[in-house]
Amino acid sequence: MKSFKIGVTLLAILLLSTGGFFAHFAASNSSDPLSINLSGIVTNAQSQQYFINQSGIDLSASILNYMISSSQLNYTLDANVTGQTVTGNASFDLHGTLAGGGAISVSSGFVPIIGMVAAECLPNYDTPNAAGTCETNDTSAIPAFFVGMATIQINSTLGNTTLTDEEMLFESAYLNPFGGPIVLCSNDSSITIVTPYTQATISWTNVMNEGTISGSLGSTPISGNFAELAFEQEDLVSGTSTDWGTMTFSNVTDSYGNPVPLLDATGPFAGNSSIPMAGSYDCSTTLGFPAGSGVCTETGYESSGNFSLAGQFDNIGGSYASTWSVPAWEFSGNAAAAITETDPSSPAVNGSVIWYTPNYAGVQVIYPASIAINGVPFSATFYESLTAQYQPVAGLPYAGYYSGTFGAISGCQPGATITITATLNGVTESASSFCPPAGGTLSISLVFGAPS
């Protein structure tokens, strides 16, 4: 069947500047792949729920300066952190043998958790003060120790003692994954217990991660912002977690600063993370213990998963992988995705052409094209400004007459021949004209033939 001609006009108005002119482009085909790098930090740890349990032999203990040669410990901690506020409770019971002989038992009863010594203060990442608390302009914190007030009963063959209003510090298992060991100690050092743990979990809720993205949509360079509202269920014995939440891309632009609204989108993500030992190091000295004591280990994090974001006109579905620093406060990674059009009226995708129709606020008309000046390919594609106007052609929902304002095209000197090539519905057409004098305008019409 012979193809017929459609009266579709693509009018390119190129305003010349005295210094020559160049073209630029802001988006591409929805079938083009999205490939980005991302980097970010935790800006708000918001809410965390900690659970630690140990029922078994501890590693070492010192009670009232008496060393314990062997002992059995039952220990439980359940604490909630919201911002910089901590609530919860702990309890421990120790039964053992004194190094010099004789039995000893230590019982804390119910210990209310009243505060914490911060490991990190967010979002400023500043150092906690001497009291272990964060500055007033920090909004959240991750604990190194939970602080509780206890009444402790100590019974032994050497006598019985009751310690009242004893401030106890309970190390967070977050500081030493894979079963510890961790430290339980009193602030006056009358009690020090170093123990492994058989169970430790953290439930992270509404954690905010923020950062930037950069990469390409097809051949178009892009950059912008991203944010995650994250939830995580972390098992510190296995060093693994399940992650989910909401991911958002925003303020995405091309390399010229032009908006790429196709990539402004939000939606769910889900994945898994694990704690690698590569790059980890002992941090016992930060807790006041000798180097190499093994009661603190700084580690990174490895995360991967999938996401499905929804924009005004499209879905963005893909996968991500990220590596966290040591310690795991910041991360970098990459993501790859495909874009699927959801609104056939705006923007519509035909071949390699995207038309933004008037029902998109602030009409943008974008169409990939190639340019040649005097037969020499020019590495640029078109971006039409937000002042573009659109006039539909009856019966052709994605075709029309477009006009707008372009930047200058470098190398298009007066009298030179400029050729523009573009594709619509799988049909490629070209048109040529002469570059006008400086300050003039140039119109080129492309008439696309329907495919046979």
Residue pairs with C-beta under 8 A, 6 or more apart in sequence:
1 452
2 452
3 427
3 449
3 450
3 451
3 452
4 449
4 450
5 447
5 449
5 450
6 393
6 396
6 399
6 447
6 448
6 449
6 450
7 393
7 447
8 393
8 396
8 399
8 400
8 401
8 424
8 446
8 447
8 448
9 401
9 402
9 445
9 446
9 447
10 367
10 402
10 422
10 444
10 445
10 446
11 401
11 402
11 403
11 443
11 444
11 445
12 382
12 384
12 406
12 420
12 442
12 443
12 444
13 403
13 404
13 405
13 406
13 441
13 442
13 443
14 21
14 23
14 406
14 408
14 409
14 412
14 441
14 442
15 21
15 405
15 406
15 407
15 408
15 441
16 408
16 412
16 435
16 436
16 437
16 438
16 439
16 440
16 441
16 442
17 408
17 438
17 439
18 438
18 439
19 408
20 408
20 409
20 410
20 411
20 412
20 413
21 406
21 407
21 408
21 409
21 410
21 412
22 380
22 407
22 408
22 409
22 410
23 371
23 378
23 380
23 381
23 382
23 383
23 406
23 407
23 409
24 254
24 255
24 256
24 258
24 380
24 381
24 382
24 383
24 407
25 220
25 254
25 366
25 368
25 380
25 381
25 382
25 383
26 220
26 253
26 254
26 256
26 258
26 259
26 260
26 364
26 366
26 383
27 217
27 220
27 254
27 260
27 261
27 262
27 354
27 364
27 366
28 217
28 218
28 219
28 220
28 352
28 354
28 366
28 368
29 218
29 349
29 351
29 352
29 353
29 354
29 368
30 262
30 314
30 339
30 340
30 341
30 347
30 349
30 354
31 338
31 339
31 349
32 217
32 218
32 219
32 220
32 339
33 217
33 218
33 336
33 337
33 338
34 215
34 216
34 217
34 263
34 316
34 318
34 335
34 336
34 337
34 338
34 339
35 215
35 216
35 334
35 335
35 336
36 213
36 214
36 215
36 216
36 222
36 334
36 335
36 336
36 337
37 213
37 214
37 215
37 332
37 333
37 334
38 211
38 212
38 213
38 226
38 320
38 322
38 332
38 333
38 334
38 335
39 211
39 212
39 330
39 331
39 332
39 333
40 209
40 210
40 211
40 212
40 226
40 228
40 330
40 331
40 332
41 123
41 125
41 209
41 210
41 211
41 329
41 330
41 331
42 122
42 123
42 207
42 208
42 209
42 329
42 330
43 122
43 123
43 208
43 209
43 210
44 122
44 123
44 139
44 140
44 206
44 207
44 208
45 81
45 120
45 122
45 140
45 141
45 142
45 204
45 207
46 82
46 83
46 140
46 204
46 205
46 206
46 207
46 208
47 80
47 81
47 82
47 83
47 204
47 205
47 206
47 207
48 80
48 81
48 142
48 143
48 202
48 203
48 204
48 205
49 79
49 80
49 81
49 202
49 203
49 205
50 77
50 78
50 79
50 80
50 81
50 88
50 143
50 146
50 172
50 173
50 174
50 200
50 201
50 202
51 77
51 78
51 199
51 200
51 201
51 202
52 75
52 76
52 77
52 170
52 173
52 182
52 197
52 199
52 200
53 75
53 76
53 77
53 197
53 198
53 199
53 200
54 73
54 74
54 75
54 76
54 195
54 196
54 197
54 198
54 199
55 73
55 74
55 75
55 198
56 72
56 73
56 196
56 198
57 70
57 71
57 72
57 73
58 71
58 72
58 73
58 94
58 193
58 194
58 195
58 196
59 181
59 194
59 195
59 196
60 67
60 68
60 192
60 193
60 194
61 67
61 68
61 71
61 73
61 94
61 96
61 192
61 193
61 194
62 68
62 191
62 192
62 193
63 94
63 104
63 106
63 154
63 156
63 190
63 191
64 154
64 161
64 190
64 191
65 190
66 98
66 99
66 100
66 104
66 156
66 158
67 98
67 99
68 94
68 96
68 97
68 98
68 99
68 104
69 96
69 97
69 98
69 99
70 96
70 97
71 94
71 95
71 96
71 97
71 104
72 94
72 95
72 96
73 92
73 93
73 94
73 193
73 195
74 92
74 93
74 94
75 90
75 91
75 92
75 93
75 184
75 193
75 195
75 197
76 90
76 91
76 92
77 88
77 89
77 90
77 113
77 146
77 170
78 88
78 89
78 90
79 86
79 87
79 88
79 89
79 90
79 113
79 143
79 146
80 86
80 87
80 88
81 116
81 140
81 141
81 142
81 143
83 139
83 140
83 141
84 116
84 118
84 133
84 134
84 138
84 139
84 140
84 141
86 113
86 114
86 115
86 116
86 143
86 146
86 147
87 113
88 112
88 113
88 146
89 110
89 111
89 112
89 113
89 148
90 108
90 111
90 113
90 146
90 148
90 168
90 170
91 108
91 109
91 110
91 111
92 106
92 107
92 108
92 111
92 184
92 193
93 105
93 106
93 107
93 108
94 104
94 105
94 106
94 107
94 193
95 103
95 104
95 105
96 103
96 104
96 105
97 103
97 104
98 104
98 156
98 157
98 158
101 157
102 156
102 157
102 158
103 156
103 157
104 154
104 155
104 156
104 157
104 158
105 154
105 155
105 156
106 152
106 153
106 154
106 191
107 152
107 153
108 150
108 151
108 152
108 168
109 150
109 151
109 152
109 153
111 148
111 149
111 150
111 168
112 148
112 149
113 146
113 147
113 148
113 170
114 147
114 148
114 149
115 133
115 146
115 147
116 132
116 141
116 143
116 144
116 145
116 146
116 147
117 128
117 132
117 143
117 144
117 145
117 147
117 169
118 128
118 132
118 133
118 134
118 141
118 142
118 143
118 144
119 128
119 141
119 142
119 143
119 144
119 172
119 174
119 175
120 141
120 142
120 327
120 329
121 127
121 128
121 134
121 135
121 138
121 140
121 141
122 138
122 139
122 140
122 141
122 142
123 138
123 139
123 140
124 135
124 137
124 138
125 329
126 134
126 135
126 138
128 134
128 141
129 135
132 144
132 145
132 147
134 141
142 172
142 174
143 172
143 174
144 171
144 172
144 175
144 286
144 287
145 169
145 170
145 171
145 172
146 169
146 170
146 172
147 167
147 168
147 169
147 170
148 167
148 168
148 170
149 165
149 166
149 167
149 168
150 163
150 166
150 167
150 168
151 162
151 163
151 164
151 165
151 166
152 162
152 163
152 166
152 186
152 191
153 160
153 161
153 162
154 160
154 161
154 162
154 163
163 186
163 190
163 191
166 186
166 187
166 188
166 190
166 191
167 186
167 187
167 188
168 184
168 185
168 186
168 187
168 191
169 183
169 184
169 185
169 186
169 187
170 182
170 184
171 182
171 183
171 184
171 287
171 295
171 296
172 182
173 180
173 182
173 197
173 200
173 202
173 236
174 202
174 236
175 182
175 283
175 287
175 295
175 296
175 297
176 182
176 294
176 295
176 296
176 297
177 200
177 236
177 237
177 239
177 275
177 297
177 299
178 236
178 237
178 238
178 239
178 275
179 196
179 197
179 198
179 200
179 236
179 237
180 195
180 196
180 197
180 200
180 295
181 194
181 195
181 196
181 197
181 294
181 295
182 194
182 195
182 196
182 197
182 295
183 192
183 193
183 194
183 287
183 289
183 295
184 191
184 192
184 193
184 195
185 191
185 192
185 193
186 192
194 295
197 236
197 237
198 237
199 237
200 235
200 236
200 237
201 233
201 234
201 235
201 236
202 232
202 233
202 234
202 236
203 231
203 232
203 233
203 234
204 230
204 231
204 232
204 233
204 234
205 231
206 229
206 230
206 231
207 228
207 229
207 230
207 231
207 232
207 245
208 227
208 228
208 229
208 230
209 227
209 228
209 230
209 331
210 225
210 226
210 227
210 228
211 225
211 226
211 227
211 331
212 223
212 224
212 225
212 226
213 222
213 223
213 224
213 225
213 226
213 249
213 252
213 335
214 221
214 222
214 223
214 224
215 221
215 222
215 223
215 334
216 222
217 260
217 262
217 263
217 339
220 254
220 255
220 260
220 381
221 254
221 255
222 252
222 253
222 254
222 255
222 260
222 263
223 252
223 253
223 255
224 249
224 250
224 251
224 252
224 253
224 260
224 263
224 264
225 249
225 250
225 251
225 252
226 247
226 248
226 249
226 250
227 247
227 248
227 250
228 245
228 246
228 247
228 248
228 269
229 245
229 246
230 243
230 244
230 245
231 243
231 244
231 245
232 241
232 242
232 243
232 244
232 273
233 241
233 242
234 240
234 241
234 273
235 241
239 274
239 275
240 272
240 273
240 274
240 275
241 272
241 273
241 274
242 270
242 272
243 269
243 270
243 271
243 272
243 273
243 303
243 305
244 268
244 269
244 270
244 271
245 268
245 269
246 266
246 267
246 268
246 269
247 266
247 267
247 268
247 269
247 307
247 309
248 265
248 266
248 309
249 263
249 264
249 265
249 266
249 309
249 316
250 264
251 264
252 259
252 260
252 261
252 263
252 264
253 259
253 260
254 260
254 383
256 383
258 383
259 364
261 311
261 312
261 313
261 360
261 364
262 311
262 313
262 314
262 339
262 347
262 354
263 311
263 316
264 311
264 312
265 309
265 310
265 311
265 314
265 315
265 316
266 309
266 310
267 307
267 308
267 309
267 310
267 315
267 316
268 307
268 308
269 305
269 306
269 307
269 308
269 320
270 305
270 306
270 307
271 303
271 304
271 305
271 306
271 320
272 303
272 304
272 305
273 301
273 302
273 303
273 304
274 301
274 302
275 299
275 300
275 301
275 302
276 299
276 300
276 301
276 302
277 299
278 300
279 299
279 300
279 326
280 297
280 298
280 299
280 300
280 326
281 297
281 298
281 326
282 291
282 292
282 293
282 294
282 296
282 297
282 298
283 296
283 297
283 298
284 290
284 291
284 292
284 293
284 294
284 295
284 296
285 291
286 296
287 295
287 296
289 295
289 296
298 326
298 327
299 326
299 327
299 328
300 323
300 324
300 325
300 326
300 327
300 328
301 323
301 324
301 328
301 331
302 321
302 322
302 323
302 324
303 320
303 321
303 322
303 323
303 324
303 331
303 333
304 319
304 320
304 321
304 322
305 319
305 320
306 317
306 318
306 319
306 320
307 316
307 317
307 318
307 319
307 320
307 335
307 337
308 315
308 316
308 317
309 315
309 316
309 317
310 316
310 342
311 342
312 343
312 360
313 341
313 342
313 343
313 346
313 347
313 360
314 339
314 340
314 341
314 342
314 343
315 339
315 340
315 342
316 337
316 338
316 339
316 340
317 337
317 338
317 340
318 335
318 336
318 337
318 338
319 335
319 336
319 337
320 333
320 334
320 335
321 333
321 334
321 335
322 331
322 332
322 333
322 334
323 331
323 332
323 333
324 330
324 331
325 331
341 347
341 348
341 349
344 397
345 357
345 359
345 397
346 356
346 357
346 358
346 359
346 360
347 354
347 355
347 356
347 357
347 360
347 366
348 354
348 355
348 357
348 397
348 398
350 398
350 424
350 425
351 423
351 424
351 425
351 426
351 427
352 368
352 422
352 423
353 367
353 368
353 398
353 422
353 423
353 424
353 425
354 366
354 367
354 368
355 365
355 366
355 367
355 390
355 398
355 399
355 400
356 363
356 364
356 365
356 366
356 388
356 390
357 363
357 390
357 392
357 398
357 400
358 390
362 386
363 386
363 388
363 389
363 390
364 384
364 386
364 388
365 384
365 388
365 390
365 402
365 404
366 382
366 383
366 384
367 382
367 384
367 422
367 424
368 381
368 382
368 422
368 423
369 381
369 382
369 420
369 421
369 422
370 377
370 378
370 381
370 420
370 421
370 422
371 377
371 378
371 380
371 381
371 409
371 418
371 419
371 420
371 421
372 378
372 418
372 419
372 421
373 409
373 411
373 412
373 416
373 417
373 418
373 419
373 435
374 416
374 417
375 417
375 419
378 409
378 411
380 409
382 406
382 420
383 406
384 402
384 404
384 405
384 406
385 404
385 405
385 406
387 404
387 405
388 402
388 403
388 404
388 405
389 402
389 403
389 404
390 400
390 401
390 402
391 400
391 401
392 399
392 400
393 399
393 400
393 401
399 424
399 448
409 418
409 435
412 418
412 435
413 435
414 434
414 435
414 436
414 437
414 438
415 434
415 435
416 434
416 435
417 432
417 433
417 434
417 435
418 432
418 433
418 434
418 435
418 442
418 444
419 430
419 431
419 432
420 430
420 431
420 432
420 444
420 446
421 428
421 429
421 430
422 428
422 429
422 446
423 429
424 446
424 448
425 448
425 450
425 451
426 451
427 448
427 449
427 450
427 451
429 446
429 447
429 448
429 449
430 446
431 444
431 445
431 446
432 444
433 442
433 443
433 444
434 442
435 442
436 442
